[in-house]
Amino acid sequence: MTHTDKTKRQQTEKERQFTIGEFAKLTGVTGRTLRFYDRKGLLKPSSRNEYGHRFYTDKDLIQLQKIVTFKFMDFSLEDILTFLNRPEPDFAKSLSLQVELLEQKRKQLDHVLHTIERIRCIVEGAGEVDTDLLLLLIGSLQNEQRQKEWMAEHMPSSFVQAVFMELVEPEVKLELERRMTALLVRLHELFRQGKAPQDEEAQQAGQELLALLNEVVGPALEKLNEGELAQMKAMQEPTASWDPILFPQMFDAEKERFLEQVFEQLNSCNVLKGEKPNGNG
């Protein structure tokens, strides 16, 4: 073997060194991420020069490939650090648990996607829906099942069934939800414009909203017996303990008062006309 061949072999056997920029380019992982991994103890560079510059080797490349694979399987950085320092059998045992966690996450993502798609359909054509109302709608749909369970413990089942329109055809339910949302958006816009609760437009929107609510729950309310009516009345008392997480306030206090005054005005007008209050006349 010539001296030149021996030198080439020694260079080949020697681990390659990369600056952080070269290593980032080689691996597709940003320099910022590599520095973050360094701080977290996931991937320390093999060496530094007198200026503190990081240098990586092929050994570090193997370590990074492990980290990327762990991340692909959705392990947290804390778990990755733990597994990198554990014996192999521990990781093998953890795979079954990780499959269960990923299944749960997939169900959660499916639920999120379904909720967002429902919201997109509901607000279609409703006009400019502000962030607060959108978040309220998303939160309501997110907790829909828990809302049903809570209400079923405190209210007649027939009324709960009506509120969630469980016996209504999906297309009809979607149309009702769209109309209600559009009216809420309209009332919010009138409030933003500084309209008074007695304003004709506010009264019209309020009347339409009450009529829709009556269409949805009116028939169920008419069929309640005395005991069930007393149960419903108890939930309207100020002392009734509604879960604030499951049933958050729709607007801030000022907007809520505006809506209350709109409906109070409607009830007063209906009484003067000899009609039943709450939009039932």
Secondary structure, DSSP 8 states (H G I E B T S, - for coil): --HHHHHHHHHHHS--EEEHHHHHHHHT--HHHHHHHHHHTS---SEE-TT--EEEEHHHHHHHHHHHHHHHTT--HHHHHHHHTS-HHHHHHHHHHHHHHHHHHHHHHHHHHHHHHHHHHHHTTS----HHHHHHHHHHHHTHHHHHHHHHHHS-HHHHHHHTTTTS-HHHHHHHHHHHHHHHHHHHHHHHTT--TTSHHHHHHHHHHHHHHHHHHHHHHHT--HHHHHHHHHHTSTT----TTTS--SS-HHHHHHHHHHHHHHHHHHHHTT--TTTT-
